[in-house]
Amino acid sequence: MRTTNINMNKKYTSEEELLARFAKALGHPARLAILRFLATQENCFFGDIHEVLPIAKATVSQHLSELKNAGLIQGEIQPPKVKYCINQENWNMAKSLFNEFMNINKSDKNCCH
């Protein structure tokens, strides 16, 4: 029996990996709502976010952690509170990467027909 040898040396580009990280972070409606809210604020404390979203504090914390790990937001501890805001550099990078990706197929041809 012969097996197909898969080329394990193929790697994703750094842009593909970054885009996937951003996409994963955007993959939940609560995280989209948090980002939408933060995008309208200069900065925001955790309690402010919790008050505008219909989810528990622990759930908000988990979503903030995902967004922070993806680099889309940043937090600063100002005891006893934590202040969050959009990470503008990564936000702009995400917009650029998504725009570039979504404009790959500029032809009118449909390969399925």
C-alpha positions as CSV (number, residue, x, y, z in Angstrom):
1,M,0.0,0.0,0.0
2,R,1.4,3.4,-1.0
3,T,0.7,6.5,1.0
4,T,0.8,10.0,-0.4
5,N,3.6,12.1,1.0
6,I,2.3,15.4,2.2
7,N,4.8,18.3,1.9
8,M,5.1,19.4,5.5
9,N,7.4,22.3,4.5
10,K,4.5,24.4,3.2
11,K,3.9,27.4,5.5
12,Y,1.3,30.1,5.7
13,T,2.4,33.6,5.2
14,S,2.6,35.9,8.2
15,E,-0.3,37.9,6.7
16,E,-2.4,34.8,6.4
17,E,-1.7,33.8,10.1
18,L,-2.4,37.4,11.3
19,L,-5.6,37.6,9.3
20,A,-6.8,34.2,10.7
21,R,-6.0,35.4,14.2
22,F,-8.1,38.6,13.7
23,A,-10.9,36.6,12.0
24,K,-11.1,34.2,14.9
25,A,-11.3,37.0,17.4
26,L,-14.2,38.6,15.3
27,G,-16.0,35.2,15.1
28,H,-18.4,35.9,18.0
29,P,-21.3,38.4,18.1
30,A,-20.4,39.5,21.6
31,R,-16.8,40.4,20.6
32,L,-18.2,42.3,17.6
33,A,-20.5,44.3,20.0
34,I,-17.6,45.0,22.3
35,L,-15.4,46.2,19.4
36,R,-18.3,48.4,18.1
37,F,-18.7,49.9,21.5
38,L,-15.0,50.5,22.1
39,A,-14.6,52.0,18.6
40,T,-17.1,54.8,19.6
41,Q,-15.2,55.5,22.8
42,E,-11.7,57.1,23.5
43,N,-11.3,54.6,26.3
44,C,-13.6,52.5,28.4
45,F,-13.6,50.8,31.8
46,F,-14.7,47.2,32.1
47,G,-17.8,48.2,34.0
48,D,-18.9,50.4,31.2
49,I,-18.7,47.5,28.7
50,H,-20.5,45.1,31.0
51,E,-23.4,47.6,31.5
52,V,-24.1,48.0,27.7
53,L,-23.9,44.3,26.8
54,P,-26.5,41.7,27.8
55,I,-24.0,39.2,29.1
56,A,-22.4,38.2,32.4
57,K,-19.3,39.9,33.7
58,A,-17.3,36.7,33.5
59,T,-18.3,36.3,29.8
60,V,-17.3,39.8,29.0
61,S,-13.9,39.1,30.6
62,Q,-13.5,36.1,28.4
63,H,-14.3,38.0,25.3
64,L,-12.1,40.9,26.2
65,S,-9.3,38.4,26.8
66,E,-9.8,36.9,23.3
67,L,-9.7,40.4,21.7
68,K,-6.7,41.4,23.7
69,N,-4.8,38.2,22.7
70,A,-5.6,38.9,19.1
71,G,-4.2,42.4,19.5
72,L,-7.3,44.2,18.6
73,I,-7.7,45.9,21.9
74,Q,-5.4,46.9,24.7
75,G,-6.0,47.3,28.4
76,E,-4.4,49.3,31.1
77,I,-4.8,48.7,34.8
78,Q,-5.9,51.8,36.8
79,P,-6.7,50.3,40.2
80,P,-9.3,49.3,41.0
81,K,-10.4,49.3,37.4
82,V,-9.2,48.2,34.0
83,K,-9.4,50.6,31.1
84,Y,-9.8,49.2,27.5
85,C,-9.4,50.8,24.1
86,I,-9.0,49.8,20.4
87,N,-5.3,49.0,19.6
88,Q,-5.3,51.5,16.7
89,E,-2.2,50.1,15.0
90,N,-3.5,46.5,14.8
91,W,-7.1,47.8,14.1
92,N,-5.7,49.5,11.0
93,M,-3.7,46.4,10.0
94,A,-6.8,44.2,10.4
95,K,-8.8,46.6,8.1
96,S,-6.1,46.6,5.5
97,L,-5.7,42.8,5.6
98,F,-9.4,42.1,5.4
99,N,-9.8,44.7,2.6
100,E,-7.0,43.1,0.6
101,F,-8.4,39.6,1.2
102,M,-11.9,40.5,0.3
103,N,-10.8,42.1,-3.0
104,I,-8.8,39.1,-4.3
105,N,-11.4,38.1,-6.8
106,K,-12.0,41.1,-8.9
107,S,-13.1,39.3,-12.0
108,D,-16.7,38.9,-13.1
109,K,-16.1,35.2,-13.9
110,N,-17.8,32.7,-11.8
111,C,-15.8,29.4,-11.6
112,C,-18.9,27.4,-10.6
113,H,-20.8,28.0,-13.8
